[in-house]
Structure formats: structure tokens, C-alpha cells
Amino acid sequence: MTTPTIREALARLIELDEQAPTGFEIGTDPQWLNDWYRAIHQARQALAPEVAIPGERYHEDDGPVLRWRFPVVEPPYSGTPNDSDWPGYHTHFTRLPPAPVAPIQSPNEAP
């Protein structure tokens, strides 16, 4: 199971909040309570800082990633170990962040 984005986690929390039992009824719906705690846990995971994964755990199915060498003294390499320009000295990787939904418009651009 992949960790949801913070947007997905918050959307699930809002959905559950709209379905929430009122007052003391909360204890009478164990499934809702279980779903609520699961959604809280997923939101915490989405907010957690990315942890670098050891390079030997990389698989080509992971696709392009950010490759790091510790201690971090330079920007990461973006790509795969199969790329011809990969320098090869990076020891860990993190997954790429999600793509932006839309660019911010400059003040000179019409909406």
C-alpha cells in the first residue's frame, strides 16, 4: 500500500468528518472509528519527512528517483542508475515528489 499524498489524506479525513456520528454515538460505530484512525495515520505518514532508501534496494520498477550521497553536500542526481550520465557514487534514493497540479500565473498573464 502506497502512502497517500497529503491532499489525498486530508480529503479522506474531510470525507470521514462529514460522515461522523454525533456526540456519544461515536463509540457505537467501530468501523467509522477504525477508518478515522487509519486516515489519521496515513495523514501523519504523508506529512513525515522523506527517509532515504539504501541504493541497493532500488529496482528498475521504481523509475526515476532522486539519488543522494551522505552527508548531503550537493543537490541530488535525478534519474536512474541505468542512465549513461549517472556518476555512480550515490548511496541512497528518495522518490520524486508529485507533479504540480498547475503553474502559478505571473502577474502579466491573463487568467
C-alpha positions, 0 to 999 in steps of 0.5 A: 500500500502506497502512502497517500499524498497529503491532499489525498489524506486530508480529503479522506479525513474531510470525507470521514468528518462529514460522515461522523456520528454525533456526540456519544454515538461515536463509540457505537460505530467501530468501523467509522472509528477504525477508518478515522484512525487509519486516515489519521495515520496515513495523514501523519505518514504523508506529512513525515519527512522523506527517509532515504532508501539504501541504493541497493534496494532500488529496482528498475520498477521504481523509475526515476528517483532522486539519488543522494550521497551522505552527508548531503553536500550537493543537490541530488542526481535525478534519474536512474542508475541505468542512465549513461550520465549517472556518476555512480557514487550515490548511496541512497534514493528518495522518490520524486515528489508529485507533479504540480497540479498547475503553474502559478500565473505571473502577474502579466498573464491573463487568467 
